[in-house]
Amino acid sequence: MGLPMARNVLRAGFPLLVWNRTAERCAPLVEEGAEAVPDPASLAAAGVVVTMLTDGRAAHSVLVESGLVEQLRPGSIVLEMSTIGPSAVAELAREAHRNEVDLLDAPVSGSVSVAEAAQLFVMVGGDQRAYERVAPVLDAMTKGHMLLGPSGAGAAMKLAVNAMIAVTNESLAETLVLAERFGIERERAYDVLAGGVLASPFLLYKRGAFLRPETEAVAFTAALMRKDASLAEDLAAQLGVRLPAVAAAAGVLEEAIRDGLGEADMASVIRVLASVNSTT
């Protein structure tokens, strides 16, 4: 996700410094005019720092342990765009505030192809004035963005969205297995879903993952979806909210991971369900 997002910022005319733990991943951006730096702390020369990382531990490592936040100029803004949950965001925001830096949690909704087309939607939590200052950078990467409330609001909304994605993914897999077990070809069943009231952008762009997993590129792994579902369950527990459908979807994702499908697309849950049903 980070590569196309950074590319769109660069193409919008912003000077761009880039860093990645795997240095060669910066090469395409350098060829287009970005400047690669040797470590995260070197990003402190920028007025706006954007991070897109795997989890809260990675975000803390890059922003805090590296010394980046400490070296940013007062008044700088960090756009933390990973899916890490409001608890991790709160810790990072405290570190930023201690150094007179604004941190906005700004996770995204959309796939890699959506990022490439600058059609992501961003959910933002944090200071209104910082949000207004950084809006041109968000505009370069997205079709829209919304400030939802104070720090953590964007992170919480992203968990709610991804909880629904986990459930939708599971429900889609169950529907296809049920139809297929009756004798309806999977592709024809998918055509029915895509042509009816249940059609959605998610359903349409996951078609290849469910019908041609052997040739379709992995868009979002089962392991990452399980991580996000866990974060949603943790938040729900803190708030006293029941998420029975999310718990069920998380359970099947866990089975997929145990079956060695953690790095496969999250649509691989259909393989778990098909296997289970074939033995009952």
C-alpha positions in Angstrom: 0.0 0.0 0.0 2.8 2.4 0.9 4.4 2.4 -2.6 1.4 3.6 -4.6 0.4 6.1 -1.8 3.9 7.6 -1.9 3.9 7.7 -5.6 0.7 9.7 -5.7 2.1 12.2 -3.2 5.2 12.6 -5.4 3.1 13.0 -8.6 1.1 15.7 -6.8 4.3 17.8 -6.8 5.4 17.3 -3.2 9.2 16.8 -2.5 9.4 13.3 -1.0 11.9 11.6 1.3 11.4 7.8 1.5 12.6 5.0 3.7 11.7 1.3 3.9 13.1 -1.5 6.0 13.7 -3.3 2.7 15.8 -0.6 1.0 15.3 -1.8 -2.6 11.6 -1.1 -2.3 12.3 2.6 -2.5 14.0 2.2 -5.9 10.9 2.9 -8.1 10.2 6.1 -6.2 13.8 7.2 -6.4 13.7 6.7 -10.2 10.7 9.1 -10.2 12.4 11.8 -8.2 12.1 10.9 -4.5 15.1 10.9 -2.2 15.8 7.7 -0.2 17.2 8.2 3.3 19.3 5.6 5.3 17.2 5.5 8.4 13.8 6.6 9.8 15.3 9.4 11.9 16.5 11.0 8.6 12.8 11.6 7.7 12.8 14.3 10.4 13.8 16.8 7.7 10.2 16.6 6.4 7.3 18.7 7.8 4.8 15.8 7.3 5.8 12.2 7.9 3.5 9.4 6.6 3.8 5.9 8.0 2.2 2.7 6.6 3.3 -0.3 8.6 2.3 -3.8 9.6 1.3 -3.3 13.2 1.7 -1.3 16.4 5.1 -2.7 17.2 6.5 -1.7 13.8 5.0 1.8 14.2 6.5 2.3 17.6 9.9 1.1 16.3 9.9 3.4 13.3 8.5 6.5 15.0 9.8 6.3 18.6 12.6 3.8 19.0 14.4 5.2 15.9 14.4 8.7 17.4 12.3 10.1 14.5 9.6 11.8 16.6 12.2 13.2 19.0 14.0 14.8 16.1 11.0 16.2 14.2 10.7 20.0 14.4 7.9 21.4 16.7 4.8 21.8 14.7 5.5 18.8 12.4 2.7 16.4 11.6 2.8 12.6 11.6 0.1 10.8 9.5 0.0 7.3 11.0 -1.9 5.4 8.3 -1.4 1.8 9.5 -4.1 -0.3 11.1 -2.9 -0.5 14.7 -5.9 0.3 16.9 -6.6 3.3 19.2 -4.5 1.9 22.1 -1.3 1.9 20.1 -2.3 5.3 18.6 -2.7 6.8 22.1 0.8 5.8 23.0 2.3 7.2 19.8 0.2 10.4 20.1 1.6 10.9 23.7 5.2 10.6 22.4 4.5 13.0 19.6 2.8 15.6 21.9 5.7 15.4 24.3 7.9 16.7 21.4 5.3 19.3 20.2 4.4 17.2 17.2 0.9 16.5 16.0 0.1 12.8 15.3 -3.1 12.0 13.3 -4.3 8.4 13.1 -5.4 8.1 9.5 -5.9 4.5 8.4 -7.2 3.8 4.9 -10.0 1.9 3.3 -9.2 0.3 0.0 -7.0 -2.2 -1.8 -3.6 -1.8 -3.5 -5.3 -1.2 -6.8 -7.5 1.5 -5.2 -4.3 3.0 -3.7 -2.7 3.0 -7.2 -5.7 5.0 -8.5 -5.6 7.5 -5.6 -9.1 6.4 -4.7 -8.5 5.4 -1.0 -10.8 6.8 1.7 -9.1 7.9 4.9 -10.6 7.9 8.4 -8.8 10.5 10.6 -8.6 11.1 14.3 -6.8 14.0 16.0 -6.5 17.8 16.0 -8.7 19.8 13.6 -6.0 22.4 12.8 -3.4 19.7 12.1 -6.0 17.9 9.9 -6.6 21.0 7.9 -2.9 21.7 7.4 -2.3 18.2 6.1 -5.4 18.0 3.9 -3.4 18.6 0.6 -1.3 15.6 1.3 -4.3 13.5 2.0 -6.0 14.8 -1.2 -3.0 13.5 -3.2 -3.6 10.0 -2.0 -7.3 9.7 -1.8 -10.8 10.2 -3.2 -11.9 11.5 0.2 -11.0 11.8 3.9 -13.0 12.6 7.1 -12.1 13.8 10.5 -14.1 11.6 12.9 -13.1 13.0 16.2 -10.1 13.2 18.6 -7.1 11.0 18.6 -8.0 7.3 18.1 -11.3 7.9 16.3 -9.8 7.1 12.9 -8.1 4.0 14.3 -11.3 2.8 15.9 -13.4 3.4 12.8 -10.9 1.4 10.7 -11.2 -1.6 13.1 -15.0 -1.4 12.7 -14.7 -1.3 8.9 -12.2 -4.2 8.9 -14.4 -6.2 11.3 -17.2 -5.9 8.7 -14.8 -6.9 5.9 -13.8 -10.1 7.9 -17.5 -11.0 8.3 -18.3 -10.2 4.7 -15.3 -12.3 3.5 -16.5 -15.2 5.7 -20.1 -14.9 4.6 -19.1 -14.8 0.9 -17.1 -18.0 1.4 -19.9 -19.7 3.2 -22.4 -18.7 0.5 -20.3 -20.1 -2.3 -19.5 -23.4 -0.5 -23.2 -23.9 0.2 -24.2 -23.3 -3.4 -21.3 -25.4 -4.7 -22.2 -28.3 -2.4 -25.7 -28.3 -3.9 -24.1 -28.6 -7.4 -24.1 -25.0 -8.6 -20.8 -24.0 -10.2 -18.9 -21.5 -8.1 -18.5 -19.0 -10.9 -22.2 -19.1 -11.6 -23.0 -18.6 -8.0 -20.6 -15.6 -7.9 -22.4 -14.2 -11.0 -25.7 -14.3 -9.0 -24.2 -12.4 -6.1 -22.5 -9.9 -8.3 -25.7 -9.2 -10.3 -28.0 -8.9 -7.3 -28.8 -6.8 -4.3 -25.7 -8.1 -2.4 -23.2 -6.7 -5.0 -20.6 -4.4 -3.5 -17.2 -3.1 -4.4 -15.7 -5.7 -2.1 -17.5 -8.6 -3.7 -16.6 -7.4 -7.2 -12.9 -7.0 -6.6 -12.6 -10.2 -4.6 -13.9 -12.3 -7.6 -10.5 -13.4 -8.7 -9.4 -14.3 -5.2 -12.4 -16.6 -4.8 -12.5 -18.1 -8.3 -8.9 -18.1 -9.5 -6.7 -18.0 -6.3 -3.9 -19.8 -8.1 -3.3 -16.9 -10.5 -4.7 -13.9 -8.6 -2.2 -11.7 -6.7 -2.6 -11.7 -2.9 -4.4 -8.5 -1.9 -4.7 -8.9 1.9 -3.4 -12.0 3.7 -5.4 -14.2 6.1 -2.8 -13.4 8.8 -3.3 -9.6 8.5 -7.1 -10.0 8.5 -6.8 -12.1 11.6 -4.6 -9.4 13.2 -7.2 -6.8 12.5 -10.1 -8.9 13.7 -8.2 -9.4 17.0 -7.7 -5.7 17.4 -11.5 -5.2 16.8 -12.3 -7.9 19.4 -10.0 -6.2 21.9 -11.6 -2.8 21.3 -15.1 -4.4 21.6 -14.1 -6.0 24.9 -12.9 -2.6 26.2 -16.2 -1.0 25.2 -18.5 -3.8 26.4 -19.7 -4.6 22.8 -20.5 -8.1 21.6 -19.2 -9.1 18.1 -20.4 -12.7 17.6 -20.1 -12.6 13.8 -16.5 -11.2 14.0 -15.6 -13.9 16.5 -16.9 -16.6 14.1 -15.0 -15.1 11.2 -11.8 -14.8 13.3 -12.1 -18.5 14.2 -12.1 -19.6 10.6 -9.2 -17.2 9.8 -7.3 -18.9 12.6 -8.0 -22.3 11.1 -6.7 -21.0 7.7 -3.5 -19.9 9.4 -3.1 -23.3 11.2 -3.5 -24.9 7.8 -0.6 -22.9 6.4 -2.7 -20.3 4.6 -1.6 -17.3 6.7 0.2 -15.7 3.7 -2.5 -16.6 1.3 -5.3 -14.1 0.5 -8.0 -13.9 3.1 -10.4 -15.4 0.6 -8.5 -18.7 1.3 -11.0 -19.3 4.2 -13.2 -20.8 1.5 -10.6 -23.7 1.3 -11.1 -24.3 5.0 -14.8 -24.4 4.7 -14.8 -26.6 1.6 -12.5 -29.0 3.3 -14.5 -29.2 6.5 -17.8 -29.7 4.6 -16.3 -32.4 2.4 -15.6 -34.5 5.5 -18.9 -34.1 7.3 
